[in-house]
Each structure stands twice: as structure tokens, then as C-alpha cells.
Amino acid sequence: MTAVSLGMPAVPPPPLAPRRASRQIMVGSVPVGGGAPVSVQSMTTTLTSDVNATLQQIAELTASGCQIVRVAVPSQDDVEALPAIARKSQIPVIADIHFQPRYVFAAIDAGCAAVRVNPGNIRQFDDKVKEIAKAAGDAGVPIRIGVNAGSLDKRLLAKYGKATAEALVESALWECSLFEEHGFRDIKISVKHNDPVVMIRAYRQLAEQCDYPLHLGVTEAGPAFQGTIKSAVAFGALLAEGIGDTIRVSLSAPPVEEIKVGTQILESLGLRERGLEIVSCPSCGRAQVDVYKLAEEVTAGLEGLPVPLRVAVMGCVVNGPGEAREADLGVASGNGKGQIFVKGQVIKTVPEAQIVETLIEEALRLADEMGAEIPEELRDLVPRATVTVH
């Protein structure tokens, strides 16, 4: 009988819904909208005027998978730092402008890949649209119209009483219409709210009423755990409907954590090639080994492995063998020992104390067979692993 491979499918499953059709803009070298892959972005937390610190954080974000970065520009010192940052950043830089329309022109002149404006808190912004449209159009710099619940135009607050989904959408489309009057359509839109339900409604309405690319975000989402849940719920609902072209997870946490969460959301929805995935048991009285400890140690030991591997860490005989067999690599544990599966086949049985080491060893071997560059710190974890140096 011919053996059947039960590992991860070579071709990822199709998306849950077709992507919403939108026009495409270019944020530097990154296409947004028009069928381009959903991009992940974040924002620096440094003082933009501190060029070295800002570039260091951008480098860290780039290494974690960030594709577009935004920097705050609240002062003239920040404006003066933009040329060096835009020139030296490895990824496109967006200038985040509030309150001072003149900073928009300075950011365009500095070579920023795009400019974010918040119409609700730029006084007399509407009167500056013609000049901004010309400057941005001449330079080929797109504009993000970023409407936030916390800084909604006072006229719309008076009309709706609070930042409803309808108010957010009306604000964004009104500002778009002002740019359109001057022939400028190189625009993407965000309508952020701290309540995922309101945010989802706003983006659904926006998706029906325009063809601009959409930047998804739950603003002021909160600390890491709460913000991750809010963002995953909101982004998951919209992306599963094909709505959304670029995302930013807003966390009260280091920005690299935002990139990790955003990337995982896209991977979970099949919108980005999956990286390392750990499948492990929940809390259960059937477990005959310390699954918590095993899963944590395997996750820590394989962090940074640059290959799409599904690793199953299972603790009992009910679901263990099946889950381990369907993963690229796995262990089905019980009675103080574990059966090690590779690509659906049992290759050995090891004592519980050797499970983590064995899984890491086999993961490194599989990664090596796939031609991956194995980070030195991972190679050093298991000296016995036969890994080729590329």
C-alpha cells in the first residue's frame, strides 16, 4: 500500500471570501489595495527627533516583519528629523500629522512615503486641501485620511451626538470628496474606534460606499492581552469578508509585539504563508505528561525558526496520535514517554525528559532539508542536531 502524507497541505486553503475590489496605491515600495497582499504596519514609540533611536526601532520592526512604519511628527524638531529617517529606513515611512497643516508639506518634501492626516484635529484643514493635494500629487505621495473616534470633527459630533459608525464614515468620505474636487485620489482610509463592534460596522459601511484601500485598526485597543483579543476579533471579522488592505494592531506594548500579533492574524486566516505553528493540548485531566511545560519549552526553543512548520505537542492518547500525525512534526505523550511523529510517521519513542530536545532536533533537521538559514542561537541549542551550515 502506498503511504499517504498526512502533513500540512502543500497549498494553503483558499481565503474565506474574495478580497474586496479596491484601487491600489503605492506606499513607497509596498502596494496597498488592488489585490495586493495585506500588509502589516506599526508606529515607533521613540521621539522622532531622536534619529538614531527611531532608526534603531525601525530596524527592530523590520526584522520582526513590519512592512510600513509610521512616525509621529508633533514638533518642528521632529519635522527636521524626517529627511534622515525617510532616507535611511529599510521600509517605507509614513509621517503622522496632527494640528499643523504646514508639517504635511514638510513631510512630503522630506521624502516620506505617505502622510497620515486626521481632519478632525487640524484646524481649517478643509481650506488646505487644495494645496496638500497639489503637493502630494506632484510628489507622488499618497495620503491616509485617518479618522479616529477620539478626535472626530466637532461638526459631526454635534450632528450624531457621539462617534457612531455613520459619523466616522461621513467624516472620511467628506474629506475624500474635498481631495477628489482637486483630482487627487491617491488615498487610503481608516475609521478607527476603540469598540470592535462600532469599528466593524464603520468599515463595512465604508467598503460599500467607496473603492479606496482600507487601513484596519482598533484604536486604543488596550494592554497586550485585551488589545490582541479586540484586534483579532475585529480584523478577523472584516478580513474574513475580504475587507482590509493593511493593518495596524494598536497595543499598549512594544511595537514589535504589534507586528507579531498582526502577522499571526493574517497567518491564521490564510492571508499570509504560515510560519512556525505550535498545536498543543488545552487543560485536560486526561494528560499524562506536563503539557504546559512541554509546549512552553518547545515554543521557546523554536522561536525564530524561519520555516512554515506545524509542530503538535499532545498529552494524551485521545487526540494525541491524530494531531501529531497530521502535523509536520509532533509528539503524542503518555505514561511518561512520547511517540515522535515526522510527516505522519512514528520515528521513535523517547522518555518525557527527552521530548523537547528531540522535537527541536527534528525541527532543525526539517528546516535544514528545506534549505532554511538556521539562526546560530538555535543551532547551538542542540549540539547533536545534524544541521548543514549554508
N, C-alpha and C positions, 0 to 999 in steps of 0.2 A: 504494500500500500504506500502511495506517495505521501510524504509528510506535508501537512498543511501549516503554513506560517500563521501563527496567531498573534504576532506582534502588532505594533502600531501600523495603521494603513499607510501605504506609501503616498497616497493622495489624500489631503485633508478633506473633510466633509464640506459640501457647499455651504455658503452663508445662509442664515435663516431667512433672509429676504433680499431681493435685489437692491443694490445701492440706489439711493435717490439720485436722479439726474440733476447735475448742477454745472454751472460754468466753472472753469478752472482758473486759479490764479497761481502765480509763482512767488513763493516767499524765499527769495534767494534761489537756491538750487532745489528747493523742495516744492513739488507740485501739491496743491491743496484743492480738492474738489475735482469734478470731471472724471470720476472713476479712479483717481489716484489712491494708493493705499492710505488708510487712516494714519495720520502722523501723531506722534506724542511730543508734547512740549511741557516746559516748566518755566519758572521765573527765578532769577537769582535773588538771594536774600542779603547780599553784600551791599555796601554803599557803592553805587555805580561810579562815583568819583574816585574810588579806590580801584584803579585799573587793574593792578596785579591781583588783588583778591578776587575781583569779579572774573577775570580771565581764568584764574585757578578753579573757581567754582564752575565756570562754563566747561572747562576741561573735564572735571569730575562728572558733570551731567552728560557730556558727550560720551564718555566711557561707559556710562550706565545705559545708553541707548536713546538719550534725548536727541530729537531731530531739529527742533526750533527752540530758541531761548528768548525770553523777554526780560528786559531790564527796566527798572524804574527810573524815571527822569523828573524828579521833583524840584531840582535846583539847577542854577546855571553851572555849578561845578560838575554836575552830572552830564549836562549838555556837552561840556568841554571834554569829557572823557569818552564820548561816543565814537569819535573817529578811530581812536586806537583800539577800542573794543570791537567795533564792527570789522576792522581790518584784520585783527589777529584771531578772532573767534573761529573755531573749526566748523561751526554750524551757524545758520542764519540768525541774526539778532533783530528782535523787534523792540522798538522804543515805546515805552508805556507812558502816555502823556495825559496829564490831568491839569486843569486850571489855567495853563498858559499856552494859548494858541501859537505863540512865536516859537515854542520848543518843537512844534511839529515841523516847521520849516528847517530848523537846525538839525533835527534828526534825519531828515531827507538829505540835507547837504552833507551830513556826516557819513553817509553810505549805509545806513541801516536798511535791512532787507524789507522791513514793513514798519508801519506805525499804527499803534492802537490808540484810538481816541474814545473818550467817554462823553458823549454830548451832554449828559445830564449835569456835569460839573465844570464845563468850560463856558464861562460867561460870554454871551454874544457869539457862541460858536456858529450859529446859523449864518451870521454875517461874514464869517471867514471861509465858508465852504468853497466859494469860487476860487479864492487864492490857493487854498490847500489842494483842490482838485487839479489846478494847473501845475503846481509844483510837483505833486505826486505823479501826475500823468507824464510830465516832461522827463522825470527821472525813472519812470517805470517802477514806482514803489507802490505796492498795494496798501490799502487802509483797512484796518479792522475796526468796525463800529461795535464797540463793546458796551452794551447796556447792562447795568447792574441794578438789582432791586434796591440796594442801599443808597444809590445816588441817581435815582430816577428824576427826570426833568420835572420841575415843580408844577408845570402846566398839566402834566399827565397825572401827577399825584392828586392835584385838585379835581381833575376830571373823574378819576376812578376811585379815589379815596385811599388806595394803597397800591402796592406794586403787584398787581394781578398779572396773569399771563398775557391778557389782552393789552395792558398798559406797556409791558416790556416790548411786545411785538410792534405796537403802534409807534413807539419811540424809535425802534431800529428802522422800520420801513420809512418813517418820515425823514430821517437823516439820509437814508439811501436815496430817497426821491430828490433831495437837495443836491446830492452829488450827480445824480442822473441828469438833472437840468443842465449840467455843465459837461455832459458827455463822459463822465467818469463812472466806470462800472467795475473797476479792479478792486472789488470789495469782498470781505468775508464778515460774517455777523456772529455775535454771541449775545445771548439774552440770559444772563445768569441769575439764579435765585438760590437762597440757602435751603429752600424746601424742595426736595426732589420732585414732588407731585406738581407743584407750580412750574418748575423748570421743564418737566416733561411736556406739560400742556403747551408751554410757550414755544418750545422747539417744534412740536407737531404743527402748531398753527403757522409758524414761520415757514416750515418746509412746504406747506400748501400754498403759501402766498408769494414766494419768490424762488429764484433759481440760484441765489448766491450760495457759495460754500459756507458751511456752518461749523463754528468752533464750539464744542461742547464743554460745559463746566458747571459744577455746583459751587457757587461762591461761598466763601467762609464755611466750608464743609465741616471743619472742626478738627479735633485731635486725630491722630493716625487711625485708630480703630473706627471711630464714628465716621470720619471723613471717607475712609475706604468703603464702608458699607453704603453711605449715601451715594458716593460716586459710582460704585459698581451697580447699584440698583438703577440709578438714572441713566447712566451710559448704556447699561445692558438693555434697558427697555427701548431706548432710541436706536442704538446700533443694530439691534435685532430687527428693527423695522427699516433698516437701510438709511437712517438719518444720522448724519455726523461725518465730518471730513477731517477734523483734527481735534484732539482732546487735551485738556489740562486738568489733572486731579489736584484740587486745592486742599492741602493738608497743613495743619499746624505741626509741621515736622520738616526735617531737612529735605530740600528739593529732590535729592536723589531718590528718596522714598516715593515721591510723586511719580517718578518715571517707572519705578518698579511696579507700582500699582497699575498705572496706565497700561504698561506693556502686558501685564498679566490679564487685564480685562480684555484686551484685543486678542491675546492668545486663546483665552477661554471661549471666545466667540468665533474662533476660526478666522479672524481677520488679520492675523499675523502668524507666521510659522511658529509653531510651539517650540519652546526651548526645553530645558530640563523640567520635568513634571514629576512630583512625588505623589503617589497614590498610597494612602495609609489608612488603617482602621480608625473608626471613631471609638469613643469609650464604649466598652462592652465587657460583660462578665465572662464571655467565652475565651477571652485572650489568655493564652498560657505563657506568654513572654511579656516583657515590658515594652509594649508597642510605642508608647510615648517617647521613651528614651531612644529606642531604635530609630524612629522617624526623625527625631531632632538631630541625632548624630549623623545619620545618612545625609540629611538636608545640609547640615553644616559642612560635612566632609566633601560634598559635591558642589558647593556654591562656587559659581564662576566657571563651571564646565560648559564650554561653548557648543553644545550639541543638542539636538532635539531627541532626548531620551525620556521615556516614561519608566519610572522605577517604582515598583509596588512593594510596600513594606506591610505585610499582613501578619496577623497574630493568632489566627485560629484555623481550624480545618473546614469551616463552613464556606466562607467566601475566599479564603486564602489561596488555595491552589488555582482557582479560576482566574482571580485577579492577577496573580503572579504570572500565570501562563499567557495572559493577554497583553502583558506589558513587555517592553523590550528586555527588561531585567527585573527580577523580583525575588522575594523570599516568602515562602509560606511557613510560618513558625508554629511550633507546638512541642510541649514536653521538653523544653529547654534546648531545642535544636531547630534548625531551619533548612528547608529544601530550597536550593538556589536554582532559579529558572533563568535561562537566557534564550530569548526568541522562541518561547513556548516549550523549551526542552529542559528537563531536570539535568543539571550538570554535576551536582554534588550535594551532599548533606553535611552541614557543619554545626558545631556547638553554638549555642546562643552567643557566647563571648566572641565568636569569630564572624558573626553575621555582618556587622558593619564593615569590617576590614575587607571581607570577601566581596560585598556589593561594590565598594569603592574600587577595588582592584578590577572587577569585571567591567564596571562603568568606564574606567580609564582605558581598558583594553578595547572596548567597543568604540570609544571616542577615537582612539588611535587608528582603528580599522577604517573609520570614516574620514580619516585624513585631517582631523582637527588639531589645532595647536593646543597642546596641553600646558596650562599655566604651571610654572615651576613649583609654586607652592602646593599645587595638587599632586604633582608627580612625587614630591618629597613626602607626601602623607603615607604612601605605601611603597616602601623601597622595593618590595618583591614584585610589584606590577611590571610586566614586560611592556614598556612603552617606548616606542621609537621616537627619537628626537628629530623633528623636522627642521 
